[in-house]
Every structure is written in structure tokens, then in C-alpha cells.
Amino acid sequence: MNITGEQAKENYDKLYETAYENSLTEVNKDLVWDKMDGRKMSAVMLKATGDFADKNDWDNQFQWFKDNLERFTKYFKPKVAKL
């Protein structure tokens, strides 16, 4: 999730204060919170390694993506709406 706009840093700080700790348990412990100092945006990201060319692993990759996207959206959507 990219946080952009004139208030990007302030919104990131608000979101971090209210959501950081629980996000690691409710979404995924590997979330990366990056304020991106020196830039006009900030981000909250979740990354995983995988080989998209490995068709034998696609079911696992799609399941990981589905599960994490659903948790990410459920957790962050109402919080971002309040910013």
C-alpha cells in the first residue's frame, strides 16, 4: 500500500501509531513499514520470494497471495478510510 499526497508522512505516522503492532499479528509478521524519508510517499508492503515460472508451485503462490491480500485489505481498509 502506497501512501501518497501532501499529507503522506503525517498519514503514515497516524497509521503507524494506530496499526503497526497489531498489523504484525493480524496481517503478517513480515510486513515492511517504510516511511521512505526523503521521498513524497510512504508504504506498507508484504513481500515473498518465489518463482512465478514454476507452474508446480502456482497453487501455493496463489493461496499465499489470496490469504495475505484478504487479511491486508480487511485490516487496513477501515483504518486508511479514517485518515
HUBEL-V593168 format. One record per run of one state. SS is the DSSP state (@ for helix, = for strand, . for the rest). FROM is the first residue (numbers start at 0). LEN is the number of residues. If there is no record, write none. Layout:
((SS;FROM;LEN) (SS;FROM;LEN))
This chain:
((.;0;1) (=;1;2) (.;3;4) (@;7;19) (.;26;5) (=;31;3) (.;34;7) (=;41;4) (.;45;9) (@;54;27) (.;81;2))
